[in-house]
Amino acid sequence: MKSIVLSLLFAGVSLVSLANGPHGPVGDKNESTAEIKYIGANDGEFFFNVLYNNAAGTRFSLAIQDEYGNQLYQGVYSDKKFDKKFKLADPESYGKLVFVIRNFGDNSIQRFEVNSDSRLIEDVQVKEVH
Amino acid sequence: MTSLSKLLFGASFLLIVSTAHAQSTESGANDAAVKYLGVQDDLLVFDVSYTNPTGGKFQIVVKDQDGAAIYQNLFAEKTIYKQFRLPKSEKDRVVFVIRDFRDADIVKAFDINVNSRIIHEVAVRKVN
């Protein structure tokens, strides 16, 4: 497992200085709907915030996979209010990420796809030298 | 950029010659102007125009930051207009020299700075 690629950042880590603004999740929401938020990029790394309201406090797993289904990270938790940040060290290597939250209490599965696109922008300045 | 690559690029310059296109004057007894027009197709576009009323021979030379000629040619048109499309590197200088072999060279130098940055667009979608 490429556990090095993803590392868990504990809640409370300041990400205020990240350059790009957050992008909210898409989909219907209810009390137990998880949220995956792209927080931004910094030094070539992508940061994500995973929120999950697990009111019953049952065990659930969070898995992060690449586009081929290879597991990059898996953790089992039982937090009632799950709120943790993850960073992806080498986002250019992955065309797509999949976050899967499986609740062992009600056997629900929530799946999120993360697609990214990077573009090179060049600012050109030409000045005549006198 | 190496001198060799610049020479290769120099050989691939797109040159458009027109005798009808007049440019604003900037210096010299003969009217000469070099203008930077912007970036097109990832290339830096410069217009060079020169009025040569006597019809005598003159030379246009384009040099890189090391002074190496990446383009040079002789002309005798009374009015000339050329467009040069140059590849860009991160930090560079390009110098245009118009030499009529009688008066002092007309020299126009441009500093080129390219700042690159990567924009990330990330979309999160719930799939079930």
Interface residues (C-beta under 8 A of the other chain):
Chain A: N20 H23 G24 P25 V26 G27 D28 T33 I36 K37 Y38 A41 F46 P91 I109 Q110 R111 F112 E113 V114 N115 S116 D117 S118 R119 L120 I121 E122 D123 V124 Q125 V126 K127 E128 V129
Chain B: V34 Y36 V39 L44 K88 R93 K108 A109 F110 D111 I112 N113 V114 N115 S116 R117 I118 I119 H120 E121 V122 A123 V124 R125 K126 V127 N128
